[in-house]
Amino acid sequence: MKKVYSYILLALLLAVISLPAAAQQSVGSKIIEKFDYPKLEWSVPELGEDVQREVLDNGIILFMMEDHRLPILGISALIRCGEAYVPIEQMAIPGITGDVMRSGGTTNIDPDSLNTLLELIGGRLETSIGYENGSASLSVMSKDTDLGLRLMADVLRNPAFPEDKIDLVKTQMKTNIKRRNDSPQRILSRQFYNLIYGNHPDGRIMEWEYIAPISRQELVDYHKKHFVPNNIMLGITGDFDPAEIKSLLNKYFGDWKKKDINLPEIPKVDDTPKPGVYQVYKDVNQASIRFGHLGVNRDNPDRFAVSVMNYILGGGSFTSRMTSKVRSDEGLSYSVGTRYQTTTRDLGVWWAFCQTKLTTTYKAMRLMLDEVERIRGGLVDDEELESAKDSYINRYVFNFTTPGRIVNRLMELEFENRPPDQLKKYIDNIGKVTKEDVLRVAKKYLTPENITFVVVGDPAQFEKPLDEFGAVTNIELKPPKLN
């Protein structure tokens, strides 16, 4: 029997390697998808069992999970703040604050001494502020827990914000803006989100005029406003004793006083469609294509069916319809597929992407849209559905492979005010998706008449004009203003 299986596998291998490279990957993926695996028996870790949650007197929320296999302590922090909460002229303040909190040292220890001390103990301490949250992370050997916590508390509470470090970050941001038109992909992403979201924080474009005037005092004020104990969550994992760690936390954070936090409402996304074709001229030998429209948010009960639908359409790598058609069958692109954001607070985006020769731009776009119409026009087959669901279910477990990932997931759930059973129900919700659900959400949440197309390349070399897809607007690629 073993010899029979060997001959079968050998025959499959010979059949696959006789195909072109792109087709090999597609066929190979489909063969692997047909393999039978044991059913996944696994449960999502829960608060109160695997992870303990407590609140310090000053409001700091703790999520703790012991793991004594290695003598390492890890701490991650979440702080409610970010670019989404500030007006456009202040959009650079959160990011610079997050960078210089760490790079600038504290009022008690200068940057070089902080770096040297962390290097001597093999520790890592980082801070940043992004779109909707600030974060900090600490990793040290468990024998250095006291020192690590002292340094982390000092960075979170007493950043120095020296002028030279502020100027360095500004210079780096200026260089980044100066080079933002070098890459077709950066141009594509920037213009696409700006067209889709307009003046909403999701659509903003960073300009030097927002960075240049920022003062040290603005960073100090921003930090004081947002970095207060009742606006912080700490996830603690690794080799520690809960009673001992709480004692140290009270030692270094206990006298930090609560403060009222009044964050403004993040503006609602304007869901008015922005259909049309937007061409950005750039002298390159390929066209970079992205098209899509607004989709769903994380509260939409259809988001599980939407995820499965998108996997079949273009999100499932070589096994997806769009990739198989445009890459494997037609050989028009190495990189092609779709993404559908389903975990955003407000409306996320669905988009399709592709890079192809200038002379096959129209053809690639036409084939991609044909696949959108096909999934809206009929039921997917059983194999496609099961493959998509199995993929989501089987890879879901990798969100919880380490104590750090487990704690961060549970922390994010509370941070985002999500239902406590959301993680637990994920696998069931994916498993319940039917072919009829896929067709229904494809018709409802893929709307070709609302698509915004952005193409970066030389339109003069396209094999056909793109006006078949909508009214064409040419966007001039202007150099950014840097003075």
GICOR-V574676 format. One record per residue. RES is the residue in three letters. PHI is phi in whole degrees, 0 to 359 (999 if undefined). PSI is psi in whole degrees, 0 to 359 (999 if undefined). D_LAST is the distance of its C-alpha to the last C-alpha in Angstrom with 1 decimal. Layout:
res->RES phi->PHI psi->PSI d_last->D_LAST
res->RES phi->PHI psi->PSI d_last->D_LAST
This chain:
res->MET phi->999 psi->319 d_last->75.4
res->LYS phi->299 psi->322 d_last->72.6
res->LYS phi->296 psi->322 d_last->73.3
res->VAL phi->299 psi->313 d_last->72.9
res->TYR phi->298 psi->322 d_last->69.5
res->SER phi->297 psi->316 d_last->68.5
res->TYR phi->296 psi->321 d_last->69.6
res->ILE phi->296 psi->313 d_last->67.7
res->LEU phi->296 psi->322 d_last->64.5
res->LEU phi->296 psi->318 d_last->65.0
res->ALA phi->296 psi->318 d_last->65.5
res->LEU phi->297 psi->318 d_last->62.3
res->LEU phi->299 psi->314 d_last->60.4
res->LEU phi->296 psi->322 d_last->61.8
res->ALA phi->294 psi->321 d_last->61.0
res->VAL phi->290 psi->314 d_last->57.4
res->ILE phi->288 psi->349 d_last->56.7
res->SER phi->279 psi->350 d_last->58.1
res->LEU phi->271 psi->163 d_last->55.3
res->PRO phi->301 psi->158 d_last->51.8
res->ALA phi->304 psi->313 d_last->49.3
res->ALA phi->298 psi->319 d_last->47.5
res->ALA phi->291 psi->326 d_last->50.8
res->GLN phi->304 psi->312 d_last->52.1
res->GLN phi->296 psi->320 d_last->49.5
res->SER phi->294 psi->311 d_last->50.2
res->VAL phi->295 psi->317 d_last->54.0
res->GLY phi->301 psi->319 d_last->53.9
res->SER phi->297 psi->319 d_last->51.9
res->LYS phi->292 psi->325 d_last->54.4
res->ILE phi->296 psi->314 d_last->57.3
res->ILE phi->298 psi->322 d_last->55.9
res->GLU phi->299 psi->336 d_last->55.2
res->LYS phi->274 psi->350 d_last->59.0
res->PHE phi->296 psi->146 d_last->60.0
res->ASP phi->266 psi->135 d_last->61.8
res->TYR phi->234 psi->155 d_last->60.5
res->PRO phi->300 psi->146 d_last->62.1
res->LYS phi->297 psi->137 d_last->60.9
res->LEU phi->290 psi->120 d_last->58.1
res->GLU phi->249 psi->104 d_last->59.7
res->TRP phi->197 psi->148 d_last->57.0
res->SER phi->232 psi->148 d_last->55.9
res->VAL phi->288 psi->131 d_last->52.6
res->PRO phi->302 psi->147 d_last->52.5
res->GLU phi->234 psi->155 d_last->52.9
res->LEU phi->293 psi->144 d_last->52.1
res->GLY phi->89 psi->343 d_last->55.2
res->GLU phi->244 psi->287 d_last->56.6
res->ASP phi->280 psi->327 d_last->54.3
res->VAL phi->235 psi->134 d_last->51.4
res->GLN phi->260 psi->138 d_last->52.0
res->ARG phi->243 psi->129 d_last->49.9
res->GLU phi->219 psi->163 d_last->50.0
res->VAL phi->234 psi->127 d_last->48.1
res->LEU phi->287 psi->163 d_last->47.7
res->ASP phi->301 psi->331 d_last->48.6
res->ASN phi->268 psi->7 d_last->45.0
res->GLY phi->103 psi->352 d_last->44.1
res->ILE phi->295 psi->128 d_last->42.7
res->ILE phi->265 psi->129 d_last->44.1
res->LEU phi->250 psi->137 d_last->45.6
res->PHE phi->239 psi->120 d_last->46.4
res->MET phi->233 psi->135 d_last->48.6
res->MET phi->218 psi->115 d_last->50.2
res->GLU phi->282 psi->145 d_last->52.2
res->ASP phi->205 psi->102 d_last->52.4
res->HIS phi->263 psi->16 d_last->54.4
res->ARG phi->290 psi->328 d_last->54.5
res->LEU phi->230 psi->148 d_last->51.8
res->PRO phi->278 psi->60 d_last->51.0
res->ILE phi->230 psi->141 d_last->47.4
res->LEU phi->244 psi->134 d_last->45.7
res->GLY phi->235 psi->135 d_last->42.8
res->ILE phi->228 psi->131 d_last->40.9
res->SER phi->236 psi->145 d_last->38.3
res->ALA phi->238 psi->145 d_last->36.7
res->LEU phi->238 psi->133 d_last->35.3
res->ILE phi->231 psi->132 d_last->33.4
res->ARG phi->280 psi->104 d_last->32.8
res->CYS phi->189 psi->184 d_last->29.1
res->GLY phi->139 psi->174 d_last->26.0
res->GLU phi->300 psi->328 d_last->23.1
res->ALA phi->297 psi->338 d_last->25.7
res->TYR phi->265 psi->1 d_last->26.6
res->VAL phi->242 psi->155 d_last->23.3
res->PRO phi->293 psi->163 d_last->21.4
res->ILE phi->301 psi->324 d_last->18.3
res->GLU phi->290 psi->347 d_last->15.8
res->GLN phi->251 psi->12 d_last->17.6
res->MET phi->296 psi->339 d_last->18.0
res->ALA phi->274 psi->344 d_last->16.3
res->ILE phi->298 psi->311 d_last->18.6
res->PRO phi->301 psi->313 d_last->21.8
res->GLY phi->297 psi->317 d_last->20.7
res->ILE phi->294 psi->320 d_last->19.1
res->THR phi->303 psi->311 d_last->22.3
res->GLY phi->298 psi->323 d_last->24.5
res->ASP phi->291 psi->312 d_last->23.0
res->VAL phi->281 psi->340 d_last->23.0
res->MET phi->307 psi->319 d_last->26.4
res->ARG phi->271 psi->312 d_last->27.9
res->SER phi->290 psi->338 d_last->25.7
res->GLY phi->266 psi->1 d_last->25.6
res->GLY phi->70 psi->195 d_last->29.4
res->THR phi->234 psi->177 d_last->31.2
res->THR phi->289 psi->349 d_last->32.4
res->ASN phi->253 psi->339 d_last->35.6
res->ILE phi->214 psi->128 d_last->34.5
res->ASP phi->286 psi->163 d_last->31.5
res->PRO phi->303 psi->315 d_last->29.7
res->ASP phi->296 psi->319 d_last->31.6
res->SER phi->294 psi->322 d_last->34.9
res->LEU phi->297 psi->314 d_last->34.3
res->ASN phi->297 psi->317 d_last->33.5
res->THR phi->296 psi->317 d_last->36.5
res->LEU phi->296 psi->316 d_last->38.8
res->LEU phi->295 psi->323 d_last->37.9
res->GLU phi->294 psi->321 d_last->38.4
res->LEU phi->296 psi->326 d_last->41.8
res->ILE phi->262 psi->3 d_last->43.1
res->GLY phi->66 psi->33 d_last->41.6
res->GLY phi->260 psi->166 d_last->39.7
res->ARG phi->223 psi->132 d_last->36.5
res->LEU phi->222 psi->122 d_last->34.4
res->GLU phi->226 psi->153 d_last->31.2
res->THR phi->222 psi->153 d_last->29.2
res->SER phi->196 psi->159 d_last->26.7
res->ILE phi->228 psi->127 d_last->25.8
res->GLY phi->249 psi->218 d_last->25.6
res->TYR phi->286 psi->311 d_last->25.9
res->GLU phi->235 psi->6 d_last->29.1
res->ASN phi->201 psi->156 d_last->30.2
res->GLY phi->258 psi->158 d_last->29.5
res->SER phi->214 psi->157 d_last->31.6
res->ALA phi->213 psi->151 d_last->33.0
res->SER phi->216 psi->144 d_last->35.5
res->LEU phi->227 psi->135 d_last->38.0
res->SER phi->223 psi->121 d_last->40.4
res->VAL phi->216 psi->163 d_last->42.9
res->MET phi->294 psi->146 d_last->46.5
res->SER phi->299 psi->334 d_last->48.8
res->LYS phi->292 psi->342 d_last->50.2
res->ASP phi->254 psi->23 d_last->46.7
res->THR phi->302 psi->313 d_last->46.5
res->ASP phi->301 psi->309 d_last->46.6
res->LEU phi->295 psi->318 d_last->43.9
res->GLY phi->300 psi->315 d_last->41.7
res->LEU phi->295 psi->323 d_last->42.0
res->ARG phi->296 psi->317 d_last->41.3
res->LEU phi->292 psi->318 d_last->38.1
res->MET phi->296 psi->316 d_last->37.0
res->ALA phi->298 psi->321 d_last->37.9
res->ASP phi->295 psi->318 d_last->36.0
res->VAL phi->294 psi->318 d_last->32.8
res->LEU phi->290 psi->327 d_last->33.2
res->ARG phi->263 psi->327 d_last->34.3
res->ASN phi->229 psi->47 d_last->32.6
res->PRO phi->296 psi->145 d_last->29.2
res->ALA phi->270 psi->330 d_last->27.7
res->PHE phi->52 psi->59 d_last->23.9
res->PRO phi->292 psi->147 d_last->23.2
res->GLU phi->299 psi->322 d_last->19.7
res->ASP phi->294 psi->324 d_last->19.6
res->LYS phi->287 psi->325 d_last->20.3
res->ILE phi->297 psi->314 d_last->17.7
res->ASP phi->298 psi->324 d_last->15.0
res->LEU phi->296 psi->315 d_last->16.7
res->VAL phi->296 psi->319 d_last->16.6
res->LYS phi->300 psi->316 d_last->12.9
res->THR phi->297 psi->319 d_last->12.3
res->GLN phi->296 psi->320 d_last->14.9
res->MET phi->292 psi->323 d_last->13.4
res->LYS phi->296 psi->317 d_last->10.0
res->THR phi->298 psi->320 d_last->12.5
res->ASN phi->298 psi->317 d_last->14.5
res->ILE phi->294 psi->318 d_last->12.0
res->LYS phi->302 psi->326 d_last->11.2
res->ARG phi->259 psi->11 d_last->15.0
res->ARG phi->291 psi->343 d_last->16.0
res->ASN phi->263 psi->6 d_last->17.3
res->ASP phi->288 psi->322 d_last->19.5
res->SER phi->257 psi->125 d_last->22.3
res->PRO phi->303 psi->325 d_last->24.3
res->GLN phi->291 psi->322 d_last->25.4
res->ARG phi->294 psi->318 d_last->22.0
res->ILE phi->299 psi->313 d_last->21.2
res->LEU phi->301 psi->310 d_last->24.7
res->SER phi->296 psi->314 d_last->24.6
res->ARG phi->299 psi->311 d_last->21.3
res->GLN phi->291 psi->323 d_last->22.4
res->PHE phi->297 psi->309 d_last->25.9
res->TYR phi->293 psi->325 d_last->25.3
res->ASN phi->294 psi->321 d_last->22.9
res->LEU phi->291 psi->318 d_last->25.6
res->ILE phi->290 psi->314 d_last->28.4
res->TYR phi->259 psi->346 d_last->27.0
res->GLY phi->61 psi->233 d_last->24.6
res->ASN phi->276 psi->358 d_last->23.0
res->HIS phi->297 psi->151 d_last->25.2
res->PRO phi->309 psi->329 d_last->23.7
res->ASP phi->293 psi->340 d_last->25.2
res->GLY phi->254 psi->3 d_last->23.0
res->ARG phi->295 psi->151 d_last->19.6
res->ILE phi->242 psi->124 d_last->16.6
res->MET phi->292 psi->130 d_last->14.2
res->GLU phi->235 psi->154 d_last->10.5
res->TRP phi->299 psi->329 d_last->7.6
res->GLU phi->296 psi->338 d_last->7.8
res->TYR phi->275 psi->338 d_last->11.3
res->ILE phi->268 psi->314 d_last->10.9
res->ALA phi->307 psi->314 d_last->8.6
res->PRO phi->278 psi->358 d_last->11.1
res->ILE phi->296 psi->131 d_last->14.2
res->SER phi->256 psi->162 d_last->16.7
res->ARG phi->302 psi->319 d_last->19.8
res->GLN phi->298 psi->326 d_last->22.1
res->GLU phi->295 psi->323 d_last->20.8
res->LEU phi->291 psi->318 d_last->21.8
res->VAL phi->301 psi->313 d_last->25.1
res->ASP phi->295 psi->319 d_last->25.8
res->TYR phi->297 psi->316 d_last->25.2
res->HIS phi->298 psi->313 d_last->27.5
res->LYS phi->299 psi->326 d_last->30.2
res->LYS phi->289 psi->322 d_last->30.3
res->HIS phi->255 psi->331 d_last->30.8
res->PHE phi->267 psi->84 d_last->32.4
res->VAL phi->228 psi->153 d_last->35.9
res->PRO phi->299 psi->323 d_last->39.1
res->ASN phi->281 psi->9 d_last->40.2
res->ASN phi->240 psi->20 d_last->37.0
res->ILE phi->230 psi->137 d_last->37.6
res->MET phi->244 psi->141 d_last->39.9
res->LEU phi->238 psi->126 d_last->41.0
res->GLY phi->257 psi->122 d_last->42.6
res->ILE phi->240 psi->123 d_last->44.9
res->THR phi->224 psi->157 d_last->46.7
res->GLY phi->113 psi->210 d_last->48.7
res->ASP phi->270 psi->89 d_last->51.2
res->PHE phi->211 psi->161 d_last->51.6
res->ASP phi->256 psi->124 d_last->54.2
res->PRO phi->306 psi->316 d_last->53.2
res->ALA phi->295 psi->320 d_last->54.9
res->GLU phi->291 psi->318 d_last->53.4
res->ILE phi->293 psi->322 d_last->49.8
res->LYS phi->293 psi->325 d_last->50.1
res->SER phi->297 psi->318 d_last->51.4
res->LEU phi->291 psi->323 d_last->48.3
res->LEU phi->297 psi->318 d_last->46.0
res->ASN phi->294 psi->327 d_last->47.6
res->LYS phi->295 psi->318 d_last->47.4
res->TYR phi->259 psi->341 d_last->43.6
res->PHE phi->241 psi->347 d_last->42.6
res->GLY phi->299 psi->327 d_last->45.6
res->ASP phi->270 psi->8 d_last->44.5
res->TRP phi->280 psi->119 d_last->41.2
res->LYS phi->276 psi->146 d_last->41.7
res->LYS phi->296 psi->158 d_last->41.2
res->LYS phi->207 psi->143 d_last->38.7
res->ASP phi->296 psi->136 d_last->38.4
res->ILE phi->245 psi->121 d_last->35.7
res->ASN phi->234 psi->82 d_last->34.5
res->LEU phi->278 psi->139 d_last->32.1
res->PRO phi->290 psi->161 d_last->31.1
res->GLU phi->289 psi->137 d_last->32.4
res->ILE phi->286 psi->132 d_last->30.3
res->PRO phi->303 psi->147 d_last->30.0
res->LYS phi->285 psi->147 d_last->32.5
res->VAL phi->288 psi->134 d_last->31.6
res->ASP phi->282 psi->115 d_last->32.2
res->ASP phi->270 psi->16 d_last->34.8
res->THR phi->294 psi->126 d_last->34.7
res->PRO phi->297 psi->150 d_last->34.9
res->LYS phi->235 psi->65 d_last->32.2
res->PRO phi->290 psi->156 d_last->34.3
res->GLY phi->140 psi->169 d_last->33.3
res->VAL phi->249 psi->125 d_last->32.0
res->TYR phi->242 psi->113 d_last->28.3
res->GLN phi->259 psi->130 d_last->27.7
res->VAL phi->244 psi->112 d_last->24.4
res->TYR phi->287 psi->130 d_last->24.8
res->LYS phi->210 psi->136 d_last->24.2
res->ASP phi->281 psi->85 d_last->26.2
res->VAL phi->226 psi->167 d_last->28.3
res->ASN phi->264 psi->3 d_last->32.0
res->GLN phi->227 psi->155 d_last->32.3
res->ALA phi->262 psi->134 d_last->31.6
res->SER phi->255 psi->125 d_last->30.2
res->ILE phi->238 psi->136 d_last->31.8
res->ARG phi->216 psi->132 d_last->31.5
res->PHE phi->217 psi->151 d_last->33.3
res->GLY phi->172 psi->197 d_last->34.6
res->HIS phi->198 psi->174 d_last->34.6
res->LEU phi->295 psi->151 d_last->34.9
res->GLY phi->232 psi->251 d_last->38.0
res->VAL phi->235 psi->171 d_last->39.6
res->ASN phi->243 psi->180 d_last->38.9
res->ARG phi->287 psi->350 d_last->40.7
res->ASP phi->268 psi->354 d_last->43.3
res->ASN phi->285 psi->121 d_last->44.5
res->PRO phi->295 psi->344 d_last->48.0
res->ASP phi->275 psi->0 d_last->47.6
res->ARG phi->295 psi->334 d_last->44.8
res->PHE phi->289 psi->316 d_last->47.4
res->ALA phi->294 psi->324 d_last->48.8
res->VAL phi->297 psi->318 d_last->45.3
res->SER phi->297 psi->316 d_last->44.5
res->VAL phi->295 psi->316 d_last->47.8
res->MET phi->302 psi->314 d_last->47.3
res->ASN phi->292 psi->326 d_last->43.8
res->TYR phi->301 psi->315 d_last->45.3
res->ILE phi->292 psi->321 d_last->47.9
res->LEU phi->291 psi->305 d_last->45.5
res->GLY phi->202 psi->358 d_last->42.7
res->GLY phi->269 psi->355 d_last->42.0
res->GLY phi->262 psi->31 d_last->44.9
res->SER phi->56 psi->227 d_last->43.7
res->PHE phi->292 psi->342 d_last->46.3
res->THR phi->273 psi->350 d_last->48.9
res->SER phi->282 psi->159 d_last->46.9
res->ARG phi->296 psi->312 d_last->47.8
res->MET phi->294 psi->318 d_last->44.5
res->THR phi->294 psi->316 d_last->44.0
res->SER phi->299 psi->319 d_last->47.6
res->LYS phi->287 psi->307 d_last->47.4
res->VAL phi->281 psi->320 d_last->44.1
res->ARG phi->271 psi->302 d_last->44.1
res->SER phi->285 psi->313 d_last->47.7
res->ASP phi->282 psi->315 d_last->49.6
res->GLU phi->262 psi->341 d_last->47.3
res->GLY phi->63 psi->34 d_last->45.3
res->LEU phi->267 psi->344 d_last->42.1
res->SER phi->203 psi->145 d_last->39.7
res->TYR phi->275 psi->325 d_last->39.5
res->SER phi->242 psi->111 d_last->37.3
res->VAL phi->207 psi->143 d_last->38.4
res->GLY phi->169 psi->194 d_last->39.2
res->THR phi->222 psi->158 d_last->38.4
res->ARG phi->226 psi->145 d_last->37.1
res->TYR phi->223 psi->111 d_last->38.1
res->GLN phi->285 psi->124 d_last->36.5
res->THR phi->233 psi->7 d_last->39.4
res->THR phi->239 psi->15 d_last->38.3
res->THR phi->276 psi->151 d_last->35.4
res->ARG phi->297 psi->313 d_last->35.7
res->ASP phi->253 psi->190 d_last->34.9
res->LEU phi->300 psi->125 d_last->35.2
res->GLY phi->272 psi->191 d_last->34.2
res->VAL phi->237 psi->142 d_last->33.8
res->TRP phi->258 psi->135 d_last->36.2
res->TRP phi->212 psi->154 d_last->34.8
res->ALA phi->247 psi->150 d_last->36.2
res->PHE phi->220 psi->155 d_last->34.4
res->CYS phi->193 psi->147 d_last->35.3
res->GLN phi->237 psi->131 d_last->34.2
res->THR phi->210 psi->171 d_last->36.4
res->LYS phi->298 psi->150 d_last->36.8
res->LEU phi->303 psi->323 d_last->35.2
res->THR phi->280 psi->0 d_last->38.8
res->THR phi->236 psi->20 d_last->39.9
res->THR phi->299 psi->308 d_last->37.1
res->TYR phi->299 psi->313 d_last->39.3
res->LYS phi->300 psi->316 d_last->42.3
res->ALA phi->298 psi->315 d_last->40.5
res->MET phi->297 psi->319 d_last->39.2
res->ARG phi->297 psi->316 d_last->42.6
res->LEU phi->295 psi->320 d_last->44.4
res->MET phi->297 psi->315 d_last->42.0
res->LEU phi->293 psi->326 d_last->42.6
res->ASP phi->300 psi->322 d_last->46.4
res->GLU phi->291 psi->326 d_last->46.4
res->VAL phi->298 psi->315 d_last->44.8
res->GLU phi->294 psi->324 d_last->47.6
res->ARG phi->294 psi->318 d_last->50.2
res->ILE phi->287 psi->338 d_last->49.6
res->ARG phi->277 psi->350 d_last->49.6
res->GLY phi->255 psi->354 d_last->52.9
res->GLY phi->190 psi->167 d_last->55.3
res->LEU phi->291 psi->141 d_last->56.2
res->VAL phi->287 psi->162 d_last->54.8
res->ASP phi->273 psi->168 d_last->57.7
res->ASP phi->300 psi->319 d_last->59.0
res->GLU phi->296 psi->317 d_last->57.7
res->GLU phi->298 psi->316 d_last->54.1
res->LEU phi->297 psi->310 d_last->54.4
res->GLU phi->293 psi->323 d_last->56.0
res->SER phi->298 psi->317 d_last->53.6
res->ALA phi->295 psi->313 d_last->50.6
res->LYS phi->295 psi->318 d_last->52.1
res->ASP phi->298 psi->320 d_last->53.4
res->SER phi->298 psi->313 d_last->50.0
res->TYR phi->296 psi->317 d_last->48.3
res->ILE phi->292 psi->315 d_last->51.2
res->ASN phi->291 psi->328 d_last->51.6
res->ARG phi->271 psi->350 d_last->48.0
res->TYR phi->298 psi->325 d_last->47.7
res->VAL phi->299 psi->334 d_last->49.6
res->PHE phi->288 psi->352 d_last->46.8
res->ASN phi->285 psi->351 d_last->44.7
res->PHE phi->228 psi->34 d_last->47.3
res->THR phi->278 psi->343 d_last->48.1
res->THR phi->228 psi->156 d_last->47.2
res->PRO phi->304 psi->323 d_last->47.6
res->GLY phi->299 psi->316 d_last->43.8
res->ARG phi->293 psi->320 d_last->43.3
res->ILE phi->299 psi->309 d_last->46.2
res->VAL phi->296 psi->318 d_last->44.9
res->ASN phi->297 psi->321 d_last->41.4
res->ARG phi->297 psi->314 d_last->42.8
res->LEU phi->291 psi->325 d_last->45.0
res->MET phi->294 psi->314 d_last->42.3
res->GLU phi->298 psi->326 d_last->39.9
res->LEU phi->300 psi->314 d_last->42.8
res->GLU phi->288 psi->321 d_last->43.1
res->PHE phi->302 psi->323 d_last->39.4
res->GLU phi->267 psi->7 d_last->39.1
res->ASN phi->57 psi->41 d_last->42.3
res->ARG phi->270 psi->156 d_last->44.0
res->PRO phi->303 psi->138 d_last->47.9
res->PRO phi->297 psi->339 d_last->49.4
res->ASP phi->262 psi->11 d_last->51.5
res->GLN phi->298 psi->314 d_last->48.6
res->LEU phi->296 psi->321 d_last->48.5
res->LYS phi->294 psi->327 d_last->52.2
res->LYS phi->271 psi->355 d_last->52.6
res->TYR phi->302 psi->309 d_last->50.0
res->ILE phi->299 psi->318 d_last->52.5
res->ASP phi->297 psi->318 d_last->55.0
res->ASN phi->294 psi->322 d_last->52.6
res->ILE phi->292 psi->317 d_last->51.6
res->GLY phi->297 psi->334 d_last->55.3
res->LYS phi->278 psi->349 d_last->56.3
res->VAL phi->294 psi->132 d_last->54.1
res->THR phi->249 psi->170 d_last->56.4
res->LYS phi->299 psi->323 d_last->56.1
res->GLU phi->294 psi->323 d_last->56.4
res->ASP phi->298 psi->316 d_last->53.5
res->VAL phi->299 psi->314 d_last->51.3
res->LEU phi->295 psi->318 d_last->52.3
res->ARG phi->298 psi->312 d_last->51.8
res->VAL phi->287 psi->331 d_last->48.3
res->ALA phi->297 psi->318 d_last->47.3
res->LYS phi->292 psi->326 d_last->48.4
res->LYS phi->276 psi->321 d_last->46.8
res->TYR phi->248 psi->4 d_last->43.4
res->LEU phi->244 psi->111 d_last->42.7
res->THR phi->236 psi->93 d_last->42.2
res->PRO phi->305 psi->329 d_last->41.4
res->GLU phi->290 psi->346 d_last->41.0
res->ASN phi->256 psi->7 d_last->37.9
res->ILE phi->287 psi->135 d_last->36.1
res->THR phi->260 psi->123 d_last->32.4
res->PHE phi->254 psi->132 d_last->32.0
res->VAL phi->235 psi->128 d_last->28.8
res->VAL phi->229 psi->125 d_last->29.3
res->VAL phi->253 psi->124 d_last->26.9
res->GLY phi->163 psi->202 d_last->28.3
res->ASP phi->250 psi->100 d_last->29.6
res->PRO phi->303 psi->333 d_last->31.7
res->ALA phi->296 psi->339 d_last->33.5
res->GLN phi->259 psi->359 d_last->35.3
res->PHE phi->294 psi->144 d_last->36.4
res->GLU phi->290 psi->337 d_last->40.2
res->LYS phi->213 psi->152 d_last->40.2
res->PRO phi->298 psi->154 d_last->37.8
res->LEU phi->263 psi->13 d_last->36.8
res->ASP phi->290 psi->349 d_last->37.7
res->GLU phi->298 psi->334 d_last->40.8
res->PHE phi->268 psi->354 d_last->38.7
res->GLY phi->148 psi->173 d_last->37.1
res->ALA phi->299 psi->133 d_last->35.0
res->VAL phi->266 psi->130 d_last->32.4
res->THR phi->237 psi->130 d_last->28.7
res->ASN phi->266 psi->125 d_last->26.3
res->ILE phi->258 psi->123 d_last->22.8
res->GLU phi->279 psi->133 d_last->20.2
res->LEU phi->271 psi->95 d_last->18.1
res->LYS phi->269 psi->145 d_last->14.6
res->PRO phi->292 psi->142 d_last->11.9
res->PRO phi->292 psi->152 d_last->9.4
res->LYS phi->278 psi->125 d_last->6.0
res->LEU phi->236 psi->22 d_last->3.8
res->ASN phi->210 psi->999 d_last->0.0
